[in-house]
Each structure stands twice: as C-alpha cells, then as structure tokens.
Amino acid sequence: MGRLVMALIVLALIGTAGLAGYAYLGDLSPAQAEVKVPVTLHAD
C-alpha cells in the first residue's frame, strides 16, 4: 500500500511540474489583428 501512495505522490509532482512548465513555456498569447470599423456620430 505504501508503494501505491508513493507512486501517486510522484505522479502528482510530475504532473504539477509539467503543468507549471507548460504555463511558463507554452505560447498562450492571443492572436492580435487590427480592426477598423467606421463610426457615425450624431452631434445634434
């Protein structure tokens, strides 16, 4: 039973390290594009 618990702890640590590595090294920036929309202003 001790080996099973130790294996789960090791897998949790590896998963946490993998998630942290992906967060730091993964390309999570959004795609950027210029948008031009004509606007009609009614002053009166």
C-alpha positions as CSV (number, residue, x, y, z in Angstrom):
1,M,0.0,0.0,0.0
2,G,2.9,2.3,0.7
3,R,4.3,1.9,-2.8
4,L,0.9,2.9,-4.3
5,V,0.7,6.0,-2.2
6,M,4.4,6.9,-3.1
7,A,3.6,6.3,-6.8
8,L,0.6,8.6,-6.6
9,I,2.7,11.3,-4.9
10,V,5.4,11.1,-7.6
11,L,2.8,11.2,-10.4
12,A,1.2,14.3,-8.8
13,L,4.6,16.0,-8.5
14,I,5.5,15.2,-12.2
15,G,2.0,16.5,-13.3
16,T,2.4,19.7,-11.3
17,A,5.9,20.3,-12.8
18,G,4.6,19.6,-16.3
19,L,1.7,22.0,-15.8
20,A,4.0,24.7,-14.5
21,G,6.4,24.1,-17.4
22,Y,3.7,24.4,-19.9
23,A,2.4,27.6,-18.3
24,Y,5.8,29.2,-18.5
25,L,6.9,27.9,-21.9
26,G,3.7,27.4,-23.7
27,D,2.5,30.0,-26.3
28,L,-0.6,31.3,-24.5
29,S,-0.7,34.8,-26.1
30,P,-3.8,35.7,-28.0
31,A,-3.8,36.4,-31.8
32,Q,-3.7,40.1,-32.5
33,A,-5.3,41.8,-35.5
34,E,-6.0,45.4,-36.4
35,V,-9.8,46.1,-36.7
36,K,-11.1,49.3,-38.3
37,V,-14.8,49.9,-38.0
38,P,-16.5,53.2,-39.3
39,V,-18.4,55.1,-36.7
40,T,-21.2,57.6,-37.4
41,L,-21.5,60.2,-34.7
42,H,-24.8,62.2,-34.3
43,A,-23.8,65.5,-32.7
44,D,-27.3,67.2,-32.9
